[in-house]
Amino acid sequence: MDTDFFEKMAARPDALAFREAEREGVRRVLSRLAPLAGARVVEVGCGNGRLTVPLAEAVSEGGGAGRVWALDPCGGMCGKCREAVAAAGVESAVCLEEASAEGSRAPEGEWDAAVFFRVWPHLGDVEAALERARRWLVPGGRLVVANLQGSAELDAMHARCGAVSAGVSRRMPTAQELAEWLEARGWRVEAVREAADDYWVAARRRTGTDAENVSTNGAGCGRMDNGNHAKEIGVI
Ligand SMILES: C[S@@+](CC[C@H](N)C(=O)[O-])C[C@H]1O[C@@H](n2cnc3c(N)ncnc32)[C@H](O)[C@@H]1O
């Protein structure tokens, strides 16, 4: 991916600041992810760490072995995330990787959840990212795709802010389309919610033989052919 768009965004003082109305959405995301104490979570596209910090606080509650593996291909965003994590004092619960989902080196078979929060339309190769998620998760682990807007509202916002013309955002499938696409790839979808200010699709990695459940059919989720690769792993 050309990270210029997000590098410029990361440099802004208000980088990806949540508006008051969105804070409730973030609380909703955290409560839907619960229980998190002791959980091991991969956070894809962590940006400046707005979700990483509360996630890290939640997984380390009770002093357990919970961890967040936060990854983002944009160096500026990773820098902001590192600062936010340090300021909150949750460094011991976070591994930060400057990498795309597709190129991440997060350890496989160790994670209870893979959370794609406000990142799905920016992925270069959704098939590759989904395959990574499948490998990261323990059998029965949960995949979550969440946004703070419905798909139409998000698409309109990306058009307005120039992400579409910059080539860093493609159409967000509706929650129902995404659910069907995941089912066609062998995931067991357990929740599908979409409203103007809400988007939540949760699915479980099946515990049986994946080959039994996988189909290569299912359209509508597209691909931007601008493959990303991990640059480094920085554990903070
Ligand atoms: C709209 S921002 C959201 C950031 C964060 N999730 C938040 O809500 O504050 C999208 C983020 O996705 C990252 N991103 C873009 N392509 C990605 C990819 N292929 N894999 C992982 N993250 C990606 C961008 O660098 C950016 O930080």
The ligand as an SDF file (V2000), in Angstrom:
LIG
                    3D

 27 29  0  0  0  0  0  0  0  0999 V2000
   -9.1070    4.5570    9.2660 C   0  0  0  0  0  0  0  0  0  0  0  0
   -7.6040    4.0880    9.9720 S   0  0  0  0  0  0  0  0  0  0  0  0
   -8.1680    3.3340   11.4720 C   0  0  0  0  0  0  0  0  0  0  0  0
   -7.1160    3.1750   12.5180 C   0  0  0  0  0  0  0  0  0  0  0  0
   -7.6300    2.6060   13.8350 C   0  0  0  0  0  0  0  0  0  0  0  0
   -8.1900    1.2840   13.6470 N   0  0  0  0  0  0  0  0  0  0  0  0
   -8.6400    3.5480   14.4450 C   0  0  0  0  0  0  0  0  0  0  0  0
   -9.8310    3.3130   14.3520 O   0  0  0  0  0  0  0  0  0  0  0  0
   -8.2130    4.5480   15.0270 O   0  0  0  0  0  0  0  0  0  0  0  0
   -7.0840    2.7190    8.9840 C   0  0  0  0  0  0  0  0  0  0  0  0
   -5.7300    2.1690    9.3810 C   0  0  0  0  0  0  0  0  0  0  0  0
   -5.5060    0.9880    8.6300 O   0  0  0  0  0  0  0  0  0  0  0  0
   -4.1510    0.9310    8.2930 C   0  0  0  0  0  0  0  0  0  0  0  0
   -3.9960    0.0110    7.1460 N   0  0  0  0  0  0  0  0  0  0  0  0
   -4.0680    0.2980    5.8300 C   0  0  0  0  0  0  0  0  0  0  0  0
   -3.8480   -0.8040    5.0920 N   0  0  0  0  0  0  0  0  0  0  0  0
   -3.6570   -1.8130    5.9620 C   0  0  0  0  0  0  0  0  0  0  0  0
   -3.3560   -3.1870    5.8130 C   0  0  0  0  0  0  0  0  0  0  0  0
   -3.2380   -3.7670    4.6020 N   0  0  0  0  0  0  0  0  0  0  0  0
   -3.1930   -3.9460    6.9210 N   0  0  0  0  0  0  0  0  0  0  0  0
   -3.3210   -3.3920    8.1410 C   0  0  0  0  0  0  0  0  0  0  0  0
   -3.5950   -2.0740    8.3550 N   0  0  0  0  0  0  0  0  0  0  0  0
   -3.7530   -1.2970    7.2740 C   0  0  0  0  0  0  0  0  0  0  0  0
   -3.7740    2.3760    8.0020 C   0  0  0  0  0  0  0  0  0  0  0  0
   -2.3820    2.5900    8.0550 O   0  0  0  0  0  0  0  0  0  0  0  0
   -4.5580    3.1150    9.0780 C   0  0  0  0  0  0  0  0  0  0  0  0
   -3.8000    3.2980   10.2460 O   0  0  0  0  0  0  0  0  0  0  0  0
  1  2  1  0
  2  3  1  0
  2 10  1  0
  3  4  1  0
  4  5  1  0
  5  6  1  0
  5  7  1  0
  7  8  2  0
  7  9  1  0
 10 11  1  0
 11 12  1  0
 11 26  1  0
 12 13  1  0
 13 14  1  0
 13 24  1  0
 14 15  1  0
 14 23  1  0
 15 16  2  0
 16 17  1  0
 17 18  1  0
 17 23  2  0
 18 19  1  0
 18 20  2  0
 20 21  1  0
 21 22  2  0
 22 23  1  0
 24 25  1  0
 24 26  1  0
 26 27  1  0
M  CHG  2   2   1   9  -1
M  END
$$$$
